[in-house]
Amino acid sequence: MKRSIHHTTSIRPNDDKKAITRIGLILPAELYVMITDGCNLTCRHCWPQAKDVAAAVSITLSDLQALVKNFTRLGVNTLTLTGGEPLTHPDCLSMLAHTAGQTGLHQVWLQTNGTLLTPDGVAQLNTLPRDKIHVQVSLDGTHPATHDRLRGTGRFKQTMDGVRRLTRIGWGPNIRLAFTETESSIADLPDLLNLADELGVGQVVSGCLVKRGRAAGHTDLKLPRQDQYDALLTRYHHDRIFREQYHRLANFSAIEWFNGKAYALGNQCQCMCMPYVTATGDLYPCNMLPVKRWRIADIFNRPFGEVVDELLMRWRDIPDVYRKRRETPSCRSCIGGEHCGGGCLGRAIDVESDGNLPEDRCALRKTVYRYSKENEC
């Protein structure tokens, strides 16, 4: 099902920018848009719990164009099309083409599970401008046993076939592989860097499993253990080849926390630098914060100025929430408290159901800070 919308463009971008920064929010830089909530897979760790494609809600090309036009006036320069699975949207490639030509956007990212990067799809993608369009492919392991455990039997081969089709036509530098860290998969990270080099892809990123959505119902899906993070840091410090590959290609939480440990909180996410719009027209401060408290509904059918007025009212408490999180006793006494500040607010609310608590990776963060102190680095 597609939405039809009424567009009204904001004519007050400078005033809106001043009002947003005046209440302590960060101007948006990257806009995430769920162009459809349908997906061709039923991954065990899908936190949006994407629907079957036949039951999906999707936005229209005109929805997206108006949305991007308004948000670029607030400072957005990067657009990410997500889902569900964006390539199940019949107009996905048209959306990529039109937004790549939109003034103000420097990059347009397609987030995909890779299984629909068919020969025809890749040929169509190859007609689009490479200087702006980039593809993030979810790859949750370097072997079928790890990837397919999360995404289904045979999916590793389908995804790898899609990635190789792109690399064969020269899109490798435009590809980012995105890995989900779990207890059963994190050992694949070093091999993932080797695979990235073999494929010639431009980037590799990892993020920890979020125990919400479908993952909440699978007790066998667990976050990495502390000793696994310790082993990853040890590998980083003692394996020169791994370290060189990492600095050239990768961004893993454990290593980034280690390398950023000396920096006090200040440049951390404080919203709304990466606002998130769902296929049903709900706007949230971030894709990790789809919570009722900060939901701005039905934005496709409202003047954008009205949307901004509501976010100024609803989101004005976010900076205070961040400040209060830093003052929790467990954070004040932690050796990494100044750098971490309680961690990701979205994870704290999504997993712990309390924005005043440290996030669910707290023990892993402490492992990193403890490793730093013990090794006097």
Contacts in CASP RR format, 6 or more apart in sequence:
PFRMAT RR
TARGET T0000
AUTHOR 0000-0000-0000
METHOD contacts of the structure
MODEL  1
MKRSIHHTTSIRPNDDKKAITRIGLILPAELYVMITDGCNLTCRHCWPQA
KDVAAAVSITLSDLQALVKNFTRLGVNTLTLTGGEPLTHPDCLSMLAHTA
GQTGLHQVWLQTNGTLLTPDGVAQLNTLPRDKIHVQVSLDGTHPATHDRL
RGTGRFKQTMDGVRRLTRIGWGPNIRLAFTETESSIADLPDLLNLADELG
VGQVVSGCLVKRGRAAGHTDLKLPRQDQYDALLTRYHHDRIFREQYHRLA
NFSAIEWFNGKAYALGNQCQCMCMPYVTATGDLYPCNMLPVKRWRIADIF
NRPFGEVVDELLMRWRDIPDVYRKRRETPSCRSCIGGEHCGGGCLGRAID
VESDGNLPEDRCALRKTVYRYSKENEC
1 56 0 8 1.000
1 57 0 8 1.000
1 58 0 8 1.000
2 57 0 8 1.000
2 58 0 8 1.000
2 59 0 8 1.000
2 60 0 8 1.000
3 57 0 8 1.000
3 58 0 8 1.000
3 59 0 8 1.000
3 60 0 8 1.000
3 63 0 8 1.000
3 279 0 8 1.000
3 280 0 8 1.000
3 281 0 8 1.000
3 300 0 8 1.000
4 60 0 8 1.000
5 60 0 8 1.000
5 62 0 8 1.000
5 63 0 8 1.000
5 66 0 8 1.000
5 300 0 8 1.000
5 301 0 8 1.000
6 300 0 8 1.000
6 301 0 8 1.000
7 62 0 8 1.000
7 66 0 8 1.000
7 300 0 8 1.000
8 302 0 8 1.000
8 303 0 8 1.000
8 304 0 8 1.000
8 305 0 8 1.000
9 66 0 8 1.000
9 69 0 8 1.000
9 70 0 8 1.000
9 304 0 8 1.000
10 16 0 8 1.000
10 70 0 8 1.000
10 73 0 8 1.000
10 303 0 8 1.000
10 304 0 8 1.000
10 305 0 8 1.000
10 308 0 8 1.000
12 305 0 8 1.000
13 73 0 8 1.000
13 74 0 8 1.000
16 73 0 8 1.000
16 74 0 8 1.000
16 305 0 8 1.000
16 308 0 8 1.000
17 27 0 8 1.000
17 74 0 8 1.000
17 75 0 8 1.000
19 308 0 8 1.000
19 312 0 8 1.000
20 27 0 8 1.000
20 74 0 8 1.000
20 272 0 8 1.000
20 308 0 8 1.000
20 311 0 8 1.000
20 312 0 8 1.000
21 27 0 8 1.000
23 312 0 8 1.000
23 315 0 8 1.000
23 316 0 8 1.000
23 319 0 8 1.000
24 270 0 8 1.000
24 319 0 8 1.000
25 270 0 8 1.000
25 271 0 8 1.000
25 272 0 8 1.000
25 315 0 8 1.000
25 316 0 8 1.000
25 318 0 8 1.000
25 319 0 8 1.000
26 270 0 8 1.000
26 271 0 8 1.000
26 272 0 8 1.000
26 273 0 8 1.000
27 74 0 8 1.000
27 75 0 8 1.000
27 272 0 8 1.000
27 273 0 8 1.000
28 71 0 8 1.000
28 74 0 8 1.000
28 75 0 8 1.000
28 76 0 8 1.000
28 272 0 8 1.000
28 273 0 8 1.000
28 274 0 8 1.000
28 275 0 8 1.000
29 75 0 8 1.000
29 76 0 8 1.000
29 77 0 8 1.000
29 78 0 8 1.000
29 273 0 8 1.000
29 274 0 8 1.000
30 76 0 8 1.000
30 77 0 8 1.000
30 78 0 8 1.000
30 79 0 8 1.000
30 80 0 8 1.000
30 273 0 8 1.000
30 274 0 8 1.000
31 67 0 8 1.000
31 68 0 8 1.000
31 71 0 8 1.000
31 76 0 8 1.000
31 78 0 8 1.000
31 79 0 8 1.000
31 80 0 8 1.000
31 274 0 8 1.000
31 275 0 8 1.000
31 277 0 8 1.000
32 80 0 8 1.000
32 82 0 8 1.000
32 274 0 8 1.000
32 275 0 8 1.000
32 276 0 8 1.000
32 277 0 8 1.000
32 287 0 8 1.000
33 59 0 8 1.000
33 64 0 8 1.000
33 67 0 8 1.000
33 79 0 8 1.000
33 80 0 8 1.000
33 81 0 8 1.000
33 82 0 8 1.000
33 276 0 8 1.000
33 277 0 8 1.000
34 48 0 8 1.000
34 82 0 8 1.000
34 83 0 8 1.000
34 84 0 8 1.000
34 276 0 8 1.000
34 277 0 8 1.000
34 278 0 8 1.000
34 279 0 8 1.000
35 58 0 8 1.000
35 59 0 8 1.000
35 64 0 8 1.000
35 81 0 8 1.000
35 82 0 8 1.000
35 83 0 8 1.000
35 86 0 8 1.000
35 89 0 8 1.000
35 92 0 8 1.000
35 95 0 8 1.000
35 279 0 8 1.000
36 53 0 8 1.000
36 56 0 8 1.000
36 57 0 8 1.000
36 58 0 8 1.000
36 59 0 8 1.000
36 83 0 8 1.000
36 84 0 8 1.000
36 85 0 8 1.000
36 86 0 8 1.000
36 88 0 8 1.000
36 89 0 8 1.000
36 279 0 8 1.000
37 48 0 8 1.000
37 50 0 8 1.000
37 51 0 8 1.000
37 56 0 8 1.000
37 57 0 8 1.000
37 58 0 8 1.000
37 83 0 8 1.000
37 84 0 8 1.000
37 278 0 8 1.000
37 279 0 8 1.000
37 280 0 8 1.000
38 50 0 8 1.000
38 51 0 8 1.000
38 52 0 8 1.000
38 53 0 8 1.000
38 55 0 8 1.000
38 56 0 8 1.000
38 57 0 8 1.000
38 58 0 8 1.000
38 83 0 8 1.000
38 84 0 8 1.000
38 85 0 8 1.000
38 88 0 8 1.000
38 279 0 8 1.000
39 46 0 8 1.000
39 50 0 8 1.000
39 51 0 8 1.000
39 52 0 8 1.000
39 53 0 8 1.000
39 83 0 8 1.000
39 84 0 8 1.000
39 85 0 8 1.000
39 88 0 8 1.000
39 113 0 8 1.000
40 53 0 8 1.000
40 85 0 8 1.000
40 88 0 8 1.000
40 113 0 8 1.000
40 115 0 8 1.000
40 116 0 8 1.000
41 50 0 8 1.000
41 85 0 8 1.000
41 113 0 8 1.000
41 115 0 8 1.000
41 151 0 8 1.000
41 152 0 8 1.000
41 155 0 8 1.000
42 50 0 8 1.000
42 214 0 8 1.000
43 113 0 8 1.000
43 150 0 8 1.000
43 151 0 8 1.000
43 152 0 8 1.000
43 214 0 8 1.000
44 149 0 8 1.000
44 150 0 8 1.000
44 151 0 8 1.000
44 214 0 8 1.000
44 215 0 8 1.000
44 218 0 8 1.000
44 221 0 8 1.000
45 150 0 8 1.000
45 180 0 8 1.000
45 182 0 8 1.000
45 209 0 8 1.000
45 210 0 8 1.000
45 214 0 8 1.000
45 215 0 8 1.000
45 218 0 8 1.000
45 221 0 8 1.000
46 84 0 8 1.000
46 213 0 8 1.000
46 214 0 8 1.000
46 215 0 8 1.000
47 210 0 8 1.000
47 212 0 8 1.000
47 213 0 8 1.000
47 214 0 8 1.000
47 215 0 8 1.000
47 350 0 8 1.000
48 83 0 8 1.000
48 84 0 8 1.000
48 213 0 8 1.000
48 290 0 8 1.000
49 213 0 8 1.000
49 214 0 8 1.000
50 83 0 8 1.000
50 84 0 8 1.000
50 85 0 8 1.000
51 57 0 8 1.000
51 84 0 8 1.000
53 85 0 8 1.000
53 88 0 8 1.000
56 84 0 8 1.000
56 88 0 8 1.000
56 279 0 8 1.000
57 279 0 8 1.000
57 280 0 8 1.000
58 89 0 8 1.000
58 279 0 8 1.000
59 279 0 8 1.000
59 281 0 8 1.000
59 300 0 8 1.000
60 91 0 8 1.000
61 91 0 8 1.000
61 94 0 8 1.000
61 95 0 8 1.000
61 98 0 8 1.000
63 300 0 8 1.000
64 95 0 8 1.000
64 98 0 8 1.000
64 99 0 8 1.000
65 98 0 8 1.000
65 99 0 8 1.000
65 102 0 8 1.000
66 300 0 8 1.000
66 304 0 8 1.000
67 277 0 8 1.000
67 299 0 8 1.000
67 300 0 8 1.000
68 76 0 8 1.000
68 79 0 8 1.000
68 99 0 8 1.000
68 102 0 8 1.000
68 105 0 8 1.000
69 102 0 8 1.000
70 304 0 8 1.000
71 275 0 8 1.000
72 102 0 8 1.000
72 103 0 8 1.000
72 104 0 8 1.000
72 105 0 8 1.000
74 308 0 8 1.000
76 105 0 8 1.000
77 104 0 8 1.000
77 105 0 8 1.000
77 106 0 8 1.000
77 107 0 8 1.000
78 105 0 8 1.000
78 106 0 8 1.000
78 107 0 8 1.000
78 108 0 8 1.000
78 109 0 8 1.000
79 99 0 8 1.000
79 105 0 8 1.000
79 107 0 8 1.000
79 108 0 8 1.000
79 109 0 8 1.000
80 108 0 8 1.000
80 109 0 8 1.000
80 110 0 8 1.000
80 111 0 8 1.000
80 136 0 8 1.000
81 92 0 8 1.000
81 95 0 8 1.000
81 96 0 8 1.000
81 99 0 8 1.000
81 108 0 8 1.000
81 109 0 8 1.000
81 110 0 8 1.000
81 111 0 8 1.000
82 111 0 8 1.000
82 287 0 8 1.000
83 111 0 8 1.000
83 279 0 8 1.000
85 112 0 8 1.000
85 113 0 8 1.000
85 116 0 8 1.000
86 92 0 8 1.000
86 110 0 8 1.000
86 111 0 8 1.000
86 112 0 8 1.000
87 110 0 8 1.000
87 112 0 8 1.000
87 114 0 8 1.000
87 116 0 8 1.000
87 117 0 8 1.000
87 121 0 8 1.000
88 116 0 8 1.000
89 95 0 8 1.000
92 110 0 8 1.000
93 121 0 8 1.000
93 124 0 8 1.000
93 125 0 8 1.000
93 128 0 8 1.000
96 108 0 8 1.000
96 110 0 8 1.000
96 125 0 8 1.000
96 128 0 8 1.000
96 133 0 8 1.000
97 128 0 8 1.000
99 105 0 8 1.000
99 108 0 8 1.000
100 108 0 8 1.000
100 128 0 8 1.000
100 129 0 8 1.000
100 132 0 8 1.000
100 133 0 8 1.000
101 129 0 8 1.000
101 132 0 8 1.000
105 132 0 8 1.000
106 132 0 8 1.000
107 132 0 8 1.000
107 133 0 8 1.000
107 134 0 8 1.000
108 132 0 8 1.000
108 133 0 8 1.000
108 134 0 8 1.000
109 133 0 8 1.000
109 134 0 8 1.000
109 135 0 8 1.000
109 136 0 8 1.000
109 176 0 8 1.000
110 133 0 8 1.000
110 134 0 8 1.000
110 135 0 8 1.000
110 136 0 8 1.000
111 136 0 8 1.000
111 138 0 8 1.000
111 178 0 8 1.000
112 135 0 8 1.000
112 136 0 8 1.000
112 137 0 8 1.000
112 138 0 8 1.000
113 137 0 8 1.000
113 138 0 8 1.000
113 151 0 8 1.000
113 155 0 8 1.000
113 159 0 8 1.000
114 137 0 8 1.000
114 138 0 8 1.000
114 158 0 8 1.000
114 159 0 8 1.000
114 162 0 8 1.000
114 163 0 8 1.000
115 155 0 8 1.000
115 158 0 8 1.000
115 159 0 8 1.000
115 162 0 8 1.000
117 125 0 8 1.000
117 137 0 8 1.000
117 159 0 8 1.000
117 161 0 8 1.000
117 162 0 8 1.000
117 163 0 8 1.000
117 165 0 8 1.000
117 166 0 8 1.000
118 162 0 8 1.000
118 165 0 8 1.000
119 165 0 8 1.000
122 162 0 8 1.000
122 165 0 8 1.000
122 166 0 8 1.000
122 169 0 8 1.000
125 133 0 8 1.000
125 135 0 8 1.000
125 166 0 8 1.000
125 171 0 8 1.000
126 169 0 8 1.000
126 171 0 8 1.000
130 171 0 8 1.000
130 174 0 8 1.000
133 174 0 8 1.000
134 174 0 8 1.000
134 175 0 8 1.000
134 176 0 8 1.000
135 166 0 8 1.000
135 171 0 8 1.000
135 174 0 8 1.000
135 175 0 8 1.000
135 176 0 8 1.000
136 175 0 8 1.000
136 176 0 8 1.000
136 177 0 8 1.000
136 178 0 8 1.000
137 159 0 8 1.000
137 162 0 8 1.000
137 163 0 8 1.000
137 175 0 8 1.000
137 176 0 8 1.000
137 177 0 8 1.000
137 178 0 8 1.000
138 151 0 8 1.000
138 159 0 8 1.000
138 178 0 8 1.000
138 179 0 8 1.000
138 180 0 8 1.000
139 147 0 8 1.000
139 159 0 8 1.000
139 160 0 8 1.000
139 163 0 8 1.000
139 177 0 8 1.000
139 178 0 8 1.000
139 179 0 8 1.000
139 192 0 8 1.000
140 146 0 8 1.000
140 147 0 8 1.000
140 149 0 8 1.000
140 150 0 8 1.000
140 151 0 8 1.000
140 179 0 8 1.000
140 180 0 8 1.000
140 182 0 8 1.000
140 185 0 8 1.000
141 147 0 8 1.000
141 156 0 8 1.000
141 179 0 8 1.000
141 185 0 8 1.000
141 188 0 8 1.000
141 192 0 8 1.000
142 188 0 8 1.000
142 191 0 8 1.000
142 192 0 8 1.000
142 194 0 8 1.000
142 195 0 8 1.000
143 156 0 8 1.000
143 188 0 8 1.000
143 191 0 8 1.000
144 154 0 8 1.000
144 156 0 8 1.000
144 157 0 8 1.000
146 184 0 8 1.000
146 185 0 8 1.000
146 188 0 8 1.000
147 155 0 8 1.000
147 156 0 8 1.000
147 159 0 8 1.000
148 154 0 8 1.000
148 155 0 8 1.000
148 156 0 8 1.000
149 184 0 8 1.000
149 185 0 8 1.000
150 180 0 8 1.000
150 182 0 8 1.000
150 185 0 8 1.000
150 221 0 8 1.000
151 159 0 8 1.000
163 175 0 8 1.000
163 177 0 8 1.000
163 199 0 8 1.000
163 201 0 8 1.000
164 199 0 8 1.000
166 172 0 8 1.000
166 174 0 8 1.000
166 175 0 8 1.000
167 175 0 8 1.000
167 199 0 8 1.000
167 200 0 8 1.000
167 201 0 8 1.000
172 199 0 8 1.000
172 200 0 8 1.000
172 201 0 8 1.000
172 202 0 8 1.000
173 200 0 8 1.000
173 201 0 8 1.000
173 202 0 8 1.000
174 202 0 8 1.000
175 199 0 8 1.000
175 201 0 8 1.000
175 202 0 8 1.000
175 203 0 8 1.000
176 201 0 8 1.000
176 202 0 8 1.000
176 203 0 8 1.000
176 204 0 8 1.000
176 205 0 8 1.000
177 192 0 8 1.000
177 195 0 8 1.000
177 196 0 8 1.000
177 201 0 8 1.000
177 203 0 8 1.000
177 204 0 8 1.000
177 205 0 8 1.000
178 205 0 8 1.000
178 206 0 8 1.000
178 207 0 8 1.000
179 185 0 8 1.000
179 188 0 8 1.000
179 189 0 8 1.000
179 192 0 8 1.000
179 204 0 8 1.000
179 205 0 8 1.000
179 206 0 8 1.000
179 207 0 8 1.000
180 206 0 8 1.000
180 207 0 8 1.000
180 208 0 8 1.000
180 209 0 8 1.000
181 189 0 8 1.000
181 206 0 8 1.000
181 207 0 8 1.000
181 208 0 8 1.000
181 209 0 8 1.000
181 223 0 8 1.000
181 224 0 8 1.000
181 252 0 8 1.000
181 253 0 8 1.000
182 209 0 8 1.000
182 221 0 8 1.000
182 222 0 8 1.000
182 223 0 8 1.000
182 224 0 8 1.000
183 222 0 8 1.000
183 223 0 8 1.000
183 224 0 8 1.000
183 225 0 8 1.000
183 228 0 8 1.000
184 222 0 8 1.000
186 224 0 8 1.000
186 228 0 8 1.000
186 232 0 8 1.000
187 228 0 8 1.000
189 206 0 8 1.000
189 232 0 8 1.000
189 252 0 8 1.000
190 235 0 8 1.000
190 239 0 8 1.000
190 242 0 8 1.000
192 204 0 8 1.000
193 204 0 8 1.000
193 242 0 8 1.000
193 245 0 8 1.000
193 246 0 8 1.000
193 249 0 8 1.000
193 250 0 8 1.000
194 245 0 8 1.000
196 202 0 8 1.000
196 203 0 8 1.000
196 204 0 8 1.000
196 245 0 8 1.000
196 249 0 8 1.000
196 250 0 8 1.000
197 245 0 8 1.000
197 249 0 8 1.000
201 249 0 8 1.000
202 249 0 8 1.000
203 249 0 8 1.000
203 250 0 8 1.000
203 251 0 8 1.000
204 249 0 8 1.000
204 250 0 8 1.000
204 251 0 8 1.000
205 250 0 8 1.000
205 251 0 8 1.000
205 252 0 8 1.000
206 250 0 8 1.000
206 251 0 8 1.000
206 252 0 8 1.000
206 253 0 8 1.000
207 252 0 8 1.000
207 253 0 8 1.000
208 223 0 8 1.000
208 224 0 8 1.000
208 253 0 8 1.000
208 361 0 8 1.000
208 364 0 8 1.000
209 215 0 8 1.000
209 221 0 8 1.000
209 222 0 8 1.000
209 223 0 8 1.000
210 288 0 8 1.000
210 347 0 8 1.000
210 350 0 8 1.000
210 351 0 8 1.000
211 221 0 8 1.000
211 223 0 8 1.000
211 351 0 8 1.000
211 360 0 8 1.000
212 350 0 8 1.000
212 351 0 8 1.000
215 221 0 8 1.000
223 360 0 8 1.000
223 361 0 8 1.000
223 364 0 8 1.000
224 364 0 8 1.000
226 363 0 8 1.000
226 364 0 8 1.000
226 367 0 8 1.000
229 254 0 8 1.000
229 364 0 8 1.000
229 367 0 8 1.000
229 368 0 8 1.000
229 371 0 8 1.000
230 367 0 8 1.000
230 371 0 8 1.000
232 252 0 8 1.000
232 254 0 8 1.000
232 255 0 8 1.000
233 254 0 8 1.000
233 255 0 8 1.000
233 258 0 8 1.000
233 368 0 8 1.000
233 371 0 8 1.000
235 242 0 8 1.000
236 242 0 8 1.000
236 243 0 8 1.000
236 246 0 8 1.000
236 255 0 8 1.000
236 258 0 8 1.000
237 243 0 8 1.000
237 375 0 8 1.000
237 377 0 8 1.000
246 252 0 8 1.000
246 255 0 8 1.000
253 361 0 8 1.000
253 364 0 8 1.000
254 364 0 8 1.000
254 367 0 8 1.000
254 368 0 8 1.000
257 339 0 8 1.000
257 340 0 8 1.000
257 365 0 8 1.000
257 368 0 8 1.000
257 369 0 8 1.000
258 368 0 8 1.000
258 371 0 8 1.000
258 372 0 8 1.000
258 377 0 8 1.000
260 339 0 8 1.000
261 336 0 8 1.000
261 339 0 8 1.000
261 368 0 8 1.000
261 369 0 8 1.000
261 372 0 8 1.000
262 339 0 8 1.000
263 339 0 8 1.000
264 338 0 8 1.000
264 339 0 8 1.000
265 326 0 8 1.000
265 337 0 8 1.000
265 338 0 8 1.000
265 339 0 8 1.000
265 340 0 8 1.000
265 341 0 8 1.000
268 322 0 8 1.000
268 341 0 8 1.000
268 343 0 8 1.000
269 286 0 8 1.000
269 344 0 8 1.000
269 345 0 8 1.000
270 318 0 8 1.000
270 319 0 8 1.000
270 322 0 8 1.000
271 285 0 8 1.000
271 286 0 8 1.000
271 289 0 8 1.000
271 315 0 8 1.000
271 318 0 8 1.000
271 345 0 8 1.000
272 285 0 8 1.000
272 286 0 8 1.000
272 311 0 8 1.000
272 315 0 8 1.000
272 318 0 8 1.000
273 286 0 8 1.000
274 286 0 8 1.000
274 287 0 8 1.000
275 283 0 8 1.000
275 284 0 8 1.000
275 285 0 8 1.000
275 286 0 8 1.000
276 283 0 8 1.000
276 284 0 8 1.000
276 285 0 8 1.000
276 286 0 8 1.000
276 287 0 8 1.000
276 289 0 8 1.000
276 290 0 8 1.000
277 283 0 8 1.000
277 284 0 8 1.000
277 299 0 8 1.000
278 284 0 8 1.000
278 290 0 8 1.000
281 297 0 8 1.000
281 298 0 8 1.000
281 299 0 8 1.000
281 300 0 8 1.000
282 290 0 8 1.000
282 295 0 8 1.000
282 296 0 8 1.000
282 297 0 8 1.000
282 298 0 8 1.000
282 299 0 8 1.000
283 295 0 8 1.000
283 296 0 8 1.000
283 297 0 8 1.000
283 299 0 8 1.000
283 307 0 8 1.000
283 311 0 8 1.000
284 290 0 8 1.000
284 291 0 8 1.000
284 294 0 8 1.000
284 295 0 8 1.000
284 296 0 8 1.000
285 294 0 8 1.000
285 315 0 8 1.000
285 318 0 8 1.000
286 346 0 8 1.000
288 344 0 8 1.000
288 345 0 8 1.000
288 346 0 8 1.000
288 347 0 8 1.000
288 350 0 8 1.000
289 345 0 8 1.000
289 346 0 8 1.000
289 349 0 8 1.000
289 350 0 8 1.000
291 346 0 8 1.000
291 349 0 8 1.000
291 350 0 8 1.000
293 314 0 8 1.000
294 314 0 8 1.000
294 315 0 8 1.000
294 318 0 8 1.000
295 314 0 8 1.000
296 307 0 8 1.000
296 310 0 8 1.000
296 311 0 8 1.000
296 314 0 8 1.000
299 307 0 8 1.000
321 345 0 8 1.000
321 355 0 8 1.000
322 345 0 8 1.000
324 356 0 8 1.000
325 331 0 8 1.000
325 341 0 8 1.000
325 342 0 8 1.000
325 343 0 8 1.000
325 345 0 8 1.000
325 348 0 8 1.000
325 355 0 8 1.000
325 356 0 8 1.000
325 358 0 8 1.000
326 332 0 8 1.000
326 337 0 8 1.000
326 341 0 8 1.000
326 342 0 8 1.000
328 342 0 8 1.000
328 356 0 8 1.000
328 357 0 8 1.000
328 358 0 8 1.000
330 358 0 8 1.000
330 362 0 8 1.000
331 337 0 8 1.000
331 340 0 8 1.000
331 341 0 8 1.000
331 342 0 8 1.000
331 358 0 8 1.000
334 340 0 8 1.000
334 366 0 8 1.000
334 369 0 8 1.000
335 366 0 8 1.000
335 369 0 8 1.000
335 370 0 8 1.000
335 373 0 8 1.000
336 365 0 8 1.000
336 366 0 8 1.000
336 369 0 8 1.000
337 369 0 8 1.000
339 369 0 8 1.000
340 358 0 8 1.000
340 365 0 8 1.000
340 369 0 8 1.000
342 348 0 8 1.000
342 358 0 8 1.000
342 359 0 8 1.000
342 362 0 8 1.000
343 358 0 8 1.000
343 359 0 8 1.000
343 361 0 8 1.000
343 362 0 8 1.000
343 365 0 8 1.000
344 359 0 8 1.000
344 361 0 8 1.000
345 355 0 8 1.000
345 359 0 8 1.000
346 355 0 8 1.000
346 359 0 8 1.000
347 359 0 8 1.000
347 360 0 8 1.000
347 361 0 8 1.000
348 354 0 8 1.000
348 355 0 8 1.000
348 356 0 8 1.000
348 357 0 8 1.000
348 358 0 8 1.000
348 359 0 8 1.000
348 360 0 8 1.000
349 355 0 8 1.000
351 359 0 8 1.000
351 360 0 8 1.000
352 358 0 8 1.000
352 359 0 8 1.000
352 360 0 8 1.000
END
